Amino acid sequence: ANQVFWIGVHKARTAALDASTAILLESPIEPLEKLKLGERIANQIDEQQDRVPDIEGAFVPLPTDPVQRDAEEDVRDGIKEQLDRAVTHAFSLPFLLAALFALAAMLPITLARRLDL
């Protein structure tokens, strides 16, 4: 089950990063700033390796211009949403398998009780 989890995490992480890249590229942020922000986000993700990425640090400090700030906050929120979805998706199959194992473990107990009656 652990291996299933990590395979799910890797697949979900890759999908989340692809979606996050699209969010950044489609944003109204200036192209040069997109490159800088993209590099900071990538560095944050690389530093955290197999953990669920926390990208907050890539957005510090936020721009002082309100329009640019809103654009970066929208990108940050969109990427965080994609990462949250990826984590939820990665945990779904392992939890299902764990539930099935728990039910399978209860089957002999249930049968033993019925035979004792």
Helices and strands as residue ranges (DSSP letters): H 2-26, H 31-48, G 56-59, H 66-116
